Amino acid sequence: MSGHDSKYFSTTKKGEIPELKEELNSQYKDKRKDAVKKVIAAMTVGKDVSSLFTDVVNCMQTENLELKKLVYLYLINYAKSQPDLAILAVNTFVKDSQDPNPLIRALAVRTMGCIRVDKITEYLCDPLQRCLKDDDPYVRKTAAICVAKLFDINAELVEDRGFLDSLKDLISDNNPMVVANAVAALAEIQENSARPIFEITSVTLQKLLTALNECTEWGQVFILDALSRYKAADAREAENIVERVTPRLQHANCAVVLSAVKMILQQMELITSTDIVRNLCKKMAPPLVTLLSAEPEIQYVALRNINLIVQKRPTILAHEIKVFFCKYNDPIYVKMEKLEIMIKLASDRNIDQVLLEFKEYATEVDVDFVRKAVRAIGRCAIKLERAAERCISVLLELIKIKVNYVVQEAIIVIKDIFRRYPNTYESIIATLCESLDTLDEPEAKASMIWIIGEYAERIDNADELLESFLESFPEEPPQVQLQLLTATVKLFLKKPTEGPQQMIQAVLNNATVETDNPDLRDRAYIYWRLLSTDPEAAKDVVLAEKPVITDDSNQLDSSLLDELLANIATLSSVYHKPPESFVTRLKTVAQRVEEEDYPEGSETGYPESPAHPADGATSPTSSSGSRQPSASPPVAAPVPDLLGDLIGLDNSNSLVPVNQPVPAGPPLPVLLPAAKGQGLQISAELTRRDGQVFYSMLFENNTQSVLDGFMIQFNKNTFGLAAGGPLQVPALQPGTSERTLLPMVLFQNVAPGAPNTLLQVAVKNNQQPVWYFSDKISLHVLFTEDGRMERGTFLETWKSLPDSNEVLREFPGLVINSMESTLDKLAASNMFFIAKRKNANQEVLYLSAKIPRGIPFLIELTAAAGIPGVKCAVKTPSPEMAPLFFEALEHFLQS
């Protein structure tokens, strides 16, 4: 629409639909065009104009390209809700696909591809076949993308009609944009297919390299991404490919530059000549540096990618560390990334420059940035042994400026330096002790206490220093209490005099009798028994030599790093996560095939984006609520806590070995991806069967060794969910998987505080460390089968609850297409229909549900079928549970 078309959005007339209907059927072309613009404007602001479908379709028969585009836009929006009427437009589509004007031919085939209606898909094949061989390149490139859309709707049809072969033929097209679109379409199809579709051969390679020089910038990105997946036959071929791609490094578009870097990095793995590798590293440095002069957002993306590149090949930017120095006007997210890269590039040659920068940053005003800068100094000391003394000098200078948070951060990193270089820099302890009174942060206190305990024999007044902390022992956070306990035991073992003896007695008493923290209590009991039975053994345990630490806190695992480098210039390289951990469609493609074989009665799952606790996020998941198998496993007695302190979660009787295999079911959300679990992948979700809550789990062994002895534990949570009985799984052979059902019990270990849906899980086996991941408790899994209310009871309960217990929520984006099918779905999840009434053009539904402990939910759902916007009011004796209910309802209606 042109600039003056905004007038079409300003109408507020009530009798609009009849007037539009009349104008759409006018004999005057201009009036019809204006009417269609008004319809599009109404549609854009969310009004329902689907009743005008037939009248708008009649306007398709026109030579006016603008009007035709508007009608096609309307069709794309409403064809799904009016599939039978959409068939009326098919003849015009087919006719337009043979129009003399190539723009109209392309428009017709593009629109048919965007209308995701099976009935129209059948008619799309012949026009698409013609357009793929059209004389005009614009039509051919549009048709190429349309094949990928058609594959997403009906993959079988695409293969049967030979569209894949036609796409592969387009790679030999003489127009570079057609080649680029064909590559983009084939790459997308390959992502959604389990078998190889798009394989680059040496012949195809030459065609793509030729097209690369002539197509648009986004076409170049598609081709470079495809080339990065090609494995050269030998070093010579890899050198030739890199030589042809290197000019792309000078491109003005950042995406092209990063794609070229990715492609070159992949091919460099095969190049054996050190001279060529060195020259390529030199050539890649300037374009990467240039990216840092762009806007802050682009800088951030570039820095996240550079972070990965310098971990693999630090020599590329080894001489360019100055470009990563922070500017005063850099946003904080850019500064933080620059700091990380500076640490990675720091070396004995440039450490003096780097320390000057870090020292400057430590006097900035942004507290988080200052803390990160101080930590960076410590990490450089741990990384570079010859520079450690200079780093400590800078830290001591910073301590002297007496800024509280700088001092505390400095003490934390000095503790790590002591661990890295034992018996080397202990002369500075006296300076640290001067700042004892200013410490108020748990980590800083814990670090200082560790230093006092570790070097108690060198500190004359160590007992006095520790005693000053012991006065507030019960109020201290667990981290400080644990460190105080250990430090006091160390002091007693090193100086077994009367003072430390009284201190150790007071501490052990506090830690065993006065505390409710199981970690602290268990550690205190262990120390107590050690000291009372064999003090020499206690010395061997508590004063044992500690392993020297290294700075690998921000180094990625090599296999994960290689995977991320193969995904440079994508979200994966910004998140520093493999694609399958946040893109649902990239999970296992084999799921698509398996879904067809599931029996009618099996549970249904909804794959979601998992996350890892290390990234500070939880993983949303949903659970099944409808058709269930007839029998559930018997609930056995809980077994005792076998992991004890090993996992460190407080869940005394929910630890069980994992057991009986369950018949294959639908795909479960991946909560621990193989990349995070060192080859072990765990998928799971809560589900309800025959009135019992289960945790449905799938263990996949992608390692090279047998995994056995699985154990599981749940942390405290809002509903006290815990394992309700033992399960057993046979040893997992490499490349095999096992599906299990774990019965769950409620209200075993209830977490205090506001209700939430977080479910923290720890899983252990005999061969690997403990794996932690997070799941989400979907409230409708807990809805009980006795939640149905009589109409009178519903009314009485509603009136008896105060208005303050009613919570409202609107879902403007949700659409309920059919009230009946929605009610059936809700009933299958134990949300029972009570009554309904009409309110204007909307229906108001009343439902009831109940969660364990007899807490009812009285629900009022207001919506109009097919129109976006759902309003929900819920009344319950526990209104703090309402947000959890709305979260479950929204996810449920969306699915």
TIKOL-115972 format. One record per residue (C-alpha): residue in one letter; x negated, y negated, z. Coordinates in pm, whole numbers, padded with zeros to 5 digits, always signed. Last residue first. Example, Ala and Ser with C-alpha at 12.3 -4.5 7.8 and 13.67 -1.06 7.14 Angstrom:
BEGIN
S-01367+00106+00714;A-01230+00450+00780;
# end
This chain:
BEGIN
S+00136+02739+02130;Q+00202+02369+02178;L+00500+02446+02404;F+00284+02663+02634;H-00005+02417+02646;E+00234+02138+02742;L+00415+02355+02997;A+00092+02470+03166;E-00039+02113+03199;F+00304+01995+03320;F+00311+02266+03590;L-00039+02181+03711;P+00058+01810+03730;A+00372+01911+03931;M+00187+02107+04203;E+00148+01795+04423;P+00529+01777+04412;S+00549+02078+04648;P+00921+02101+04746;T+00990+02086+04372;K+01168+01863+04122;V+01047+01854+03761;A+01134+01601+03493;C+01028+01663+03134;K+01047+01445+02825;V+00961+01578+02479;G+00875+01358+02180;P+00836+01444+01814;I+01164+01528+01634;G+01233+01878+01499;A+01494+01961+01763;A+01569+01669+01995;A+01419+01680+02343;T+01492+01656+02718;L+01370+01921+02965;E+01496+01911+03327;I+01310+02161+03549;L+01370+02277+03905;F+01049+02442+04029;P+01083+02671+04330;I+00812+02754+04590;G+00896+03103+04723;R+00551+03195+04856;P+00463+03295+04500;I+00574+03065+04214;K+00934+03006+04113;A+01105+02890+03795;S+01431+02713+03707;L+01566+02560+03389;Y+01796+02275+03285;L+01800+02171+02920;V+01895+01825+02793;E+01962+01808+02420;Q+01905+01488+02227;N+02114+01297+01969;A+02302+01100+02236;N+02263+01310+02556;K+02406+01658+02509;R+02413+01914+02792;K+02237+02237+02892;A+02255+02498+03165;I+02047+02739+03378;F+01770+02875+03150;F+01496+03071+03329;M+01122+03003+03325;N+00985+03355+03384;S+00728+03351+03104;A+00953+03552+02868;A+01231+03308+02962;L+01018+03018+02832;K+00961+03195+02501;D+01332+03272+02462;L+01422+02911+02550;T+01178+02788+02284;S+01332+03026+02027;E+01677+02888+02101;M+01574+02519+02107;S+01411+02541+01765;N+01155+02297+01625;I+01040+02156+01959;V+00784+01887+01876;L+00515+01758+02115;G+00323+01436+02042;P+00514+01203+02277;F+00483+01436+02579;E+00652+01245+02862;R+00613+01328+03232;L+00843+01272+03529;V+00795+01388+03891;E+01082+01434+04138;N+00979+01496+04501;S+01020+01126+04587;D+01387+01162+04492;P+01439+01380+04802;L+01526+01752+04756;S+01874+01852+04876;K+02043+01730+04558;W+01830+01951+04329;T+01871+02249+04566;E+02250+02212+04567;L+02265+02179+04188;F+02040+02484+04131;T+02235+02691+04386;G+02557+02611+04202;R+02411+02713+03864;E+02270+03038+04001;M+01891+03041+04011;R+01638+03257+03819;G+01289+03261+03974;D+01295+03627+04078;E+01052+03739+03804;T+00770+03528+03948;F+00585+03241+03778;L+00213+03294+03846;V+00111+03334+03481;H+00310+03013+03415;L+00057+02817+03623;S-00235+02861+03386;I-00543+02918+03600;K-00845+02792+03408;D-01178+02967+03370;S-01530+02877+03477;F-01857+03063+03430;Y-02143+03191+03644;W-02379+03469+03542;V-02588+03647+03807;P-02924+03760+03671;Q-02955+04058+03435;Q-03029+04434+03440;N-02819+04568+03728;N-02510+04364+03647;K-02358+04044+03787;V-02049+03833+03721;A-01956+03511+03901;V-01620+03340+03842;Q-01491+02992+03917;L-01116+02940+03863;L-01021+02572+03830;T-00649+02498+03794;N-00624+02227+04060;P-00435+02162+04383;A-00572+01881+04605;G-00796+01992+04890;P-00877+02325+05057;A-00961+02635+04852;V-00751+02943+04932;N-00941+03267+04975;Q-00695+03559+04980;F-00381+03371+04872;L-00305+03592+04572;V-00414+03937+04457;M-00552+04032+04117;P-00562+04361+03927;L-00865+04379+03692;L-00788+04503+03343;T-01084+04615+03131;R-01212+04600+02772;E-01550+04749+02686;S-01792+04653+02410;T-02076+04822+02225;G-02385+04688+02041;P-02633+04817+02301;Q-02469+05077+02531;L-02246+04949+02811;A-02258+05187+03109;P-01907+05312+03184;V-01660+05069+03337;Q-01499+05110+03675;L-01229+04900+03843;P-01173+04846+04214;G-00870+04663+04352;G-00714+04325+04419;A-00982+04086+04289;A-00916+03735+04421;L-00682+03445+04350;G-00653+03213+04651;F-00399+02995+04471;T-00601+02672+04483;N-00936+02845+04441;K-01217+02990+04652;N-01480+03155+04432;F-01416+03477+04245;Q-01656+03772+04239;I-01745+04036+03982;M-01975+04336+03967;F-02114+04525+03668;G-02342+04820+03747;D-02448+04883+03388;L-02611+04723+03084;V-02804+04943+02836;S-03074+04761+02640;Q-03115+04582+02306;T-02870+04304+02392;N-02537+04225+02220;N-02334+04399+02494;E-01974+04281+02479;F-01758+04275+02797;L-01385+04205+02747;M-01169+04104+03042;S-00798+04087+03132;Y-00758+03947+03483;F-00427+04079+03609;V-00126+03925+03783;Q+00155+04169+03871;G+00530+04138+03809;D+00535+04391+03529;R+00237+04238+03350;R+00101+03886+03392;T-00219+03761+03229;L-00532+03577+03336;E-00796+03541+03067;A-01133+03685+02976;S-01417+03702+02725;I-01768+03790+02839;Q-02069+03802+02606;L-02397+03957+02719;G-02683+03874+02481;Q-02885+03653+02716;G-02558+03527+02871;K-02578+03173+02733;A-02620+03268+02366;A-02382+03563+02413;P-02104+03319+02506;L-01966+03332+02863;L-01601+03221+02863;V-01496+03356+02521;P-01116+03336+02502;L-00954+03679+02454;P-00867+03836+02120;P-00558+04061+02116;G-00559+04404+02273;A-00771+04719+02264;P-00657+04984+02511;V-00798+04938+02864;P-01118+05084+03003;Q-01126+05153+03375;N-01380+04993+03600;V-01581+04694+03727;P-01741+04712+04069;V-01552+04496+04316;L-01611+04174+04509;S-01293+04003+04622;N-01329+04068+04993;S-01540+03785+05132;N-01510+03517+04872;D-01757+03240+04953;L-01986+03228+04653;G-02363+03256+04699;I-02423+03520+04435;L-02696+03704+04620;D-02583+03609+04970;G-02350+03907+04998;L-02331+04097+04670;L-02167+04405+04818;D-01863+04253+04990;P-01645+04547+05094;V-01396+04722+04865;P-01034+04611+04834;A-00772+04888+04855;A-00632+05007+04526;V-00367+04847+04307;P-00237+05104+04060;P-00288+05014+03693;S+00017+04860+03525;A+00284+05042+03331;S+00528+04945+03056;P+00312+04724+02842;Q+00402+04352+02838;R+00574+04124+02587;S+00561+03759+02701;G+00334+03545+02917;S-00011+03554+02792;S-00268+03335+02941;S-00433+03013+02847;T-00787+02891+02869;P-00962+02564+02929;S-01330+02608+03011;T-01475+02386+03274;A-01732+02119+03217;G-02052+02005+03379;D-02278+02129+03107;A-02454+02374+03337;P-02113+02508+03432;H-02079+02648+03083;A-01791+02573+02851;P-01538+02768+02658;S-01323+02628+02381;E-00997+02824+02364;P-00872+03146+02213;Y-00501+03201+02275;G-00415+03550+02386;T-00123+03785+02325;E-00050+04092+02530;S+00039+04415+02352;G+00394+04545+02315;E+00433+04517+01938;P+00110+04703+01874;Y-00196+04514+01750;D-00326+04623+01410;E-00280+04293+01221;E-00476+04106+01487;E-00786+04317+01419;V-00850+04162+01078;R-00845+03803+01206;Q-01048+03905+01510;A-01331+04011+01275;V-01407+03643+01225;T-01552+03639+01572;K-01552+03288+01715;L-01602+03028+01441;R-01235+02925+01423;T-01237+02823+01790;V-01513+02563+01761;F-01666+02484+02104;S-01892+02775+02201;E-01896+02919+01848;P-02089+02615+01724;P-02398+02678+01944;K-02447+02410+02211;H-02687+02115+02217;Y-02380+01886+02208;V-02541+01664+01942;S-02700+01953+01750;S-02371+02146+01749;L-02181+01839+01634;T-02360+01870+01298;A-02667+01699+01152;I-02895+01987+01264;N-02718+02324+01271;A-03013+02550+01180;L-03207+02358+01446;L-02937+02457+01697;E-02979+02828+01614;D-03358+02805+01638;L-03326+02629+01977;L-03086+02897+02103;S-03339+03169+02009;S-03624+02972+02170;D-03438+02904+02499;L-03407+02531+02545;Q-03660+02322+02737;N-03509+02067+02971;S-03596+02216+03306;D-03916+02375+03173;D-04150+02169+03388;T-04352+02439+03560;I-04344+02569+03917;V-04623+02751+04103;P-04495+03059+04284;K-04469+03028+04662;E-04708+03197+04901;A-04515+03359+05184;L-04460+03152+05497;V-04102+03268+05558;V-04140+03634+05464;D-04494+03716+05580;K-04449+03499+05889;A-04121+03676+05975;A-04300+04009+05935;E-04552+03886+06195;P-04267+03772+06424;D-04119+04128+06427;T-03795+04199+06614;S-03675+03867+06761;L-03812+03644+06484;L-03678+03863+06203;R-03340+03905+06371;W-03301+03529+06423;Y-03422+03449+06069;I-03164+03689+05917;Y-02889+03554+06147;A-02972+03195+06045;R-02960+03286+05675;D-02618+03446+05717;R-02478+03147+05910;L-02607+02893+05658;D-02465+03082+05362;P-02136+03153+05545;N-02068+02783+05625;D-01827+02780+05921;T-02083+02630+06159;E-02101+02599+06540;V-02195+02956+06633;T-02458+03071+06386;A-02623+02754+06253;N-02588+02554+06574;N-02731+02836+06789;L-03013+02891+06542;V-03093+02518+06546;A-03088+02487+06925;Q-03313+02795+06975;I-03551+02678+06702;M-03580+02337+06868;Q-03652+02484+07211;Q-03931+02696+07063;P-04061+02402+06858;G-04119+02208+07182;E-04258+02501+07387;T-04534+02594+07144;P-04529+02844+06853;K-04692+02596+06611;K-04706+02760+06263;L-04422+03007+06320;F-04214+02745+06507;L-04271+02483+06235;K-04175+02733+05962;V-03854+02824+06154;T-03773+02452+06189;A-03831+02399+05816;T-03599+02690+05723;L-03311+02564+05940;L-03362+02204+05831;Q-03355+02310+05463;L-03028+02497+05511;Q-02874+02205+05703;V-02984+01955+05436;Q-02817+02147+05149;P-02512+02221+05367;P-02436+01847+05421;E-02536+01699+05760;E-02273+01636+06028;P-02361+01940+06243;F-02739+01860+06225;S-02717+01491+06331;E-02967+01515+06617;L-03168+01771+06418;F-03296+01505+06176;S-03488+01311+06443;E-03607+01644+06581;L-03774+01720+06249;L-03994+01410+06278;E-04070+01477+06644;D-04174+01837+06568;A-04396+01724+06280;N-04583+01478+06506;D-04936+01584+06415;I-04863+01659+06049;R-05117+01901+05901;E-04975+02220+06065;A-04623+02118+05961;Y-04717+02110+05591;E-04430+02324+05452;G-04186+02215+05723;I-04254+01842+05680;I-04245+01870+05297;W-03920+02070+05306;I-03766+01811+05541;M-03860+01535+05295;S-03703+01726+05005;A-03381+01802+05200;K-03349+01435+05301;A-03397+01323+04939;E-03143+01578+04812;P-02886+01485+05080;E-02908+01107+05031;D-02953+00882+05338;L-03330+00840+05369;T-03435+00496+05501;D-03559+00620+05838;L-03818+00857+05688;S-03990+00594+05473;E-04311+00588+05680;C-04325+00970+05649;L-04397+00937+05278;T-04712+00733+05339;A-04836+00993+05588;I-04772+01269+05332;I-05006+01103+05080;S-05308+01313+05185;E-05119+01627+05076;Y-05230+01574+04713;T-05416+01898+04637;N-05316+02182+04868;P-05043+02307+04631;Y-05029+02154+04280;R-04689+02244+04124;R-04500+02280+04453;F-04655+01956+04582;I-04547+01790+04254;D-04190+01915+04312;K-04188+01753+04660;I-04326+01437+04497;V-04021+01437+04267;I-03771+01426+04555;I-03979+01171+04749;A-03982+00939+04445;E-03601+00964+04411;Q-03561+00859+04774;V-03804+00566+04741;V-03636+00443+04422;Y-03289+00470+04584;N-03400+00258+04883;V-03603-00012+04713;K-03906-00041+04941;I-04149-00185+04680;K-04413+00038+04844;I-04244+00357+04721;L-04292+00234+04362;E-04667+00193+04417;L-04675+00546+04561;L-04499+00680+04250;V-04751+00504+04022;S-05042+00655+04216;I-04874+00998+04196;C-04855+00971+03814;R-05222+00873+03795;E-05314+01179+04003;A-05102+01411+03787;A-05259+01296+03458;R-05510+01582+03431;E-05240+01836+03520;L-04996+01720+03253;K-04647+01880+03274;I-04594+01853+03650;A-04717+01492+03653;C-04503+01411+03348;R-04202+01558+03528;G-04269+01337+03828;I-04287+01022+03614;A-03963+01127+03442;R-03792+01165+03779;V-03874+00799+03850;A-03732+00699+03509;K-03415+00907+03563;R-03358+00738+03899;V-03407+00393+03740;F-03161+00480+03461;D-02898+00592+03711;V-02949+00272+03917;D-02915+00029+03625;V-03094-00286+03745;E-03441-00213+03606;T-03751-00188+03831;A-03810+00182+03759;Y-03801+00102+03385;E-04126-00094+03418;K-04297+00197+03593;F-04172+00429+03318;E-04320+00202+03051;L-04658+00173+03225;L-04653+00551+03273;V-04597+00607+02900;Q-04883+00382+02798;D-05120+00559+03039;I-04991+00903+02929;N-05081+00849+02559;R-05385+01071+02510;D-05320+01314+02796;S-04980+01386+02638;A-04621+01263+02665;L-04408+01366+02364;K-04158+01573+02565;I-04138+01311+02840;M-04085+01038+02578;I-03806+01247+02421;E-03615+01269+02750;L-03661+00896+02817;K-03529+00809+02470;E-03215+01014+02540;M-03149+00823+02865;K-03206+00487+02695;V-02959+00569+02417;Y-02686+00662+02667;I-02760+00345+02868;P-02701+00113+02571;D-03019-00047+02435;N-03032-00424+02498;Y-03358-00433+02698;K-03532-00205+02450;C-03647+00141+02555;F-03976+00281+02425;F-03895+00556+02176;V-04062+00378+01885;K-04382+00374+02090;I-04405+00757+02090;E-04477+00763+01717;H-04811+00947+01714;A-04670+01282+01834;L-04361+01241+01613;I-04403+01537+01375;T-04662+01704+01603;P-04389+01800+01853;R-04260+02074+01618;K-04000+02297+01785;Q-03927+02090+02097;V-03983+01775+01890;I-03704+01877+01649;L-03448+01945+01924;N-03489+01604+02087;I-03497+01450+01739;N-03141+01579+01686;R-03016+01421+02010;L-03210+01105+01921;A-03051+01082+01574;V-02699+01119+01721;Y-02779+00849+01979;Q-02935+00619+01719;I-02622+00658+01505;E-02410+00539+01798;P-02655+00258+01880;E-02642+00116+01524;A-02946+00181+01302;S-03313+00103+01377;L-03369+00445+01529;L-03289+00619+01200;T-03603+00459+01057;V-03818+00662+01297;L-03671+00985+01157;P-03737+00862+00803;P-04101+00772+00894;A-04185+01105+01073;M-04072+01355+00808;K-04356+01279+00565;K-04627+01332+00831;C-04476+01667+00932;L-04466+01764+00564;N-04835+01679+00528;R-04925+01896+00831;V-04718+02188+00696;I-04891+02154+00356;D-05233+02150+00517;T-05147+02447+00745;S-05065+02664+00440;T-04839+02953+00547;I-04498+02814+00448;L-04218+03049+00555;E-04111+02865+00873;M-04143+02540+00677;Q-03830+02641+00480;Q-03601+02595+00783;L-03766+02267+00884;I-03728+02136+00525;M-03353+02213+00520;K-03293+02051+00858;V-03493+01742+00759;A-03292+01714+00433;S-02966+01742+00629;L-03091+01472+00868;V-03180+01236+00582;V-02853+01300+00395;A-02651+01231+00710;C-02845+00909+00774;N-02749+00763+00433;A-03016+00529+00291;H-03210+00815+00131;Q-03590+00828+00169;L-03585+01181+00310;R-03401+01290-00007;P-03734+01263-00194;T-03852+01575+00006;V-03591+01808-00149;R-03773+01905-00470;E-04108+01952-00288;V-03934+02152-00015;I-03791+02393-00274;N-04130+02437-00443;E-04306+02501-00110;A-04043+02762-00011;E-04091+02934-00349;R-04466+02952-00291;A-04427+03078+00068;D-04219+03377-00041;A-03865+03491-00128;A-03702+03178+00014;K-03422+03225+00264;Y-03122+03011+00171;R-02914+02881+00463;S-03076+02535+00442;L-02975+02527+00073;A-02605+02525+00166;D-02653+02234+00405;L-02854+02051+00138;I-02575+02102-00118;F-02300+01975+00112;V-02512+01675+00223;Q-02597+01592-00141;G-02226+01584-00226;W-02181+01344+00063;E-02446+01114-00088;T-02304+01127-00440;C-02439+01367-00704;E-02738+01321-00936;N-03056+01444-00767;L-02889+01734-00587;A-02735+01868-00909;T-03079+01988-01024;L-03156+02150-00687;L-02817+02322-00694;K-02873+02460-01044;Q-03222+02584-00953;L-03090+02765-00645;T-02809+02931-00837;V-03068+03110-01052;S-03282+03209-00748;T-02968+03344-00580;I-02750+03167-00324;E-02492+03390-00159;F-02140+03260-00108;I-01880+03524-00025;P-02052+03758+00223;R-01791+03946+00430;A-01613+03834+00750;S-01459+03525+00593;N-01366+03198+00757;E-01712+03038+00748;Q-01764+03171+00393;I-01448+02989+00276;E-01587+02660+00408;A-01922+02717+00235;L-01745+02811-00090;A-01538+02490-00081;A-01840+02267-00008;V-02046+02438-00283;A-01762+02390-00534;N-01731+02027-00423;A-02104+01968-00481;V-02099+02141-00823;V-01799+01932-00933;M-01983+01621-00815;P-02293+01723-01017;N-02104+01750-01349;N-02258+02009-01586;D-02085+02294-01407;S-02301+02597-01314;I-02171+02589-00954;L-01825+02580-01114;D-01865+02948-01208;K-01881+03036-00836;L-01548+02861-00788;S-01393+03056-01078;D-01521+03379-00922;L-01359+03282-00591;F-01034+03197-00768;G-01004+03551-00906;R-00627+03582-00855;D-00661+03871-00608;E-00926+03695-00399;V-00728+03374-00359;L-00407+03569-00290;E-00573+03768-00012;A-00698+03453+00160;N-00350+03302+00193;I-00322+02971+00382;D-00692+02909+00455;F-00782+03042+00111;L-00539+02790-00044;K-00722+02505+00129;A-01059+02634+00003;V-00916+02666-00351;C-00786+02305-00329;I-01141+02182-00277;A-01239+02323-00618;A-00920+02185-00780;T-01022+01829-00683;K-01367+01878-00839;R-01211+02019-01158;V-00960+01735-01189;Y-01231+01469-01156;P-01451+01666-01402;D-01192+01628-01684;D-01178+01914-01934;D-00982+02134-01693;K-01107+02488-01616;L-01034+02474-01241;C-00721+02274-01329;R-00574+02563-01531;Q-00616+02818-01252;L-00478+02565-01003;P-00167+02512-01218;D-00117+02893-01234;C-00178+02957-00861;L+00030+02678-00706;Y+00368+02843-00767;E+00304+03117-00511;T+00174+02860-00262;I+00506+02674-00279;K+00695+02960-00113;D+00418+03002+00145;V+00442+02643+00267;R+00123+02458+00366;I+00175+02154+00146;C-00183+02019+00119;G-00269+02245-00176;M+00040+02133-00367;T-00064+01772-00303;R-00416+01826-00443;V-00280+02004-00753;A-00039+01722-00830;L-00287+01442-00759;A-00549+01602-00984;R-00309+01622-01279;I-00185+01268-01207;L-00540+01128-01206;P-00622+01327-01523;N-00345+01145-01717;P-00220+01371-02001;D+00011+01548-01753;Q-00027+01928-01727;S-00046+01940-01345;D+00241+01690-01345;K+00473+01954-01499;V+00380+02213-01236;F+00428+01959-00958;T+00759+01842-01109;N+00885+02200-01126;V+00783+02260-00765;A+00965+01962-00616;L+01294+02143-00559;I+01101+02418-00374;A+01045+02160-00097;L+01418+02183-00020;D+01377+02539+00106;P+01064+02453+00305;Q+01225+02162+00495;S+01021+02139+00819;K+00696+02229+00641;A+00774+02010+00340;Y+00818+01699+00557;N+00474+01538+00577;I+00326+01664+00249;L+00647+01566+00070;Y+00638+01208+00201;L+00280+01166+00076;Y+00382+01311-00262;V+00660+01052-00284;L+00415+00771-00209;K+00163+00898-00467;K+00436+00917-00733;L+00544+00561-00657;E+00187+00435-00704;L+00141+00635-01026;N+00455+00496-01196;E+00551+00740-01472;T+00846+00864-01275;Q+01032+01188-01200;M+00928+01206-00836;C+01213+00975-00731;N+01450+01276-00704;V+01225+01413-00427;V+01301+01099-00221;D+01678+01157-00248;T+01649+01527-00160;F+01433+01458+00149;L+01642+01165+00283;S+01754+01364+00589;S+01383+01402+00681;V+01368+01033+00773;D+01293+01088+01144;K+01125+00774+01274;G+00764+00806+01393;V+00608+00472+01292;T+00462+00629+00977;M+00793+00786+00872;A+00966+00448+00888;A+00689+00293+00674;I+00706+00586+00429;V+01084+00540+00398;K+01043+00164+00350;K+00787+00228+00075;V+01030+00473-00088;A+01302+00204-00084;D+01070-00052-00241;K+00991+00193-00525;R+01361+00266-00578;K+01440-00107-00594;D+01158-00160-00844;K+01285+00122-01066;Y+01643-00003-01084;Q+01915+00262-01123;S+01943+00289-00745;N+01944+00635-00585;L+01668+00550-00340;E+01846+00223-00258;E+02166+00404-00155;K+01981+00652+00064;L+01784+00366+00218;E+02109+00191+00309;P+02255+00510+00460;I+01933+00564+00665;E+01899+00203+00793;G+02231+00149+00963;K+02060+00027+01279;K+01838-00243+01131;T+01502-00299+01300;T+01284-00375+00996;S+00924-00487+01055;F+00731-00198+00896;Y+00830-00276+00535;K+00700-00632+00578;S+00346-00490+00606;D+00352-00442+00226;H+00175-00778+00178;G-00171-00616+00207;S-00118-00354-00065;M+00000+00000+00000;
# end
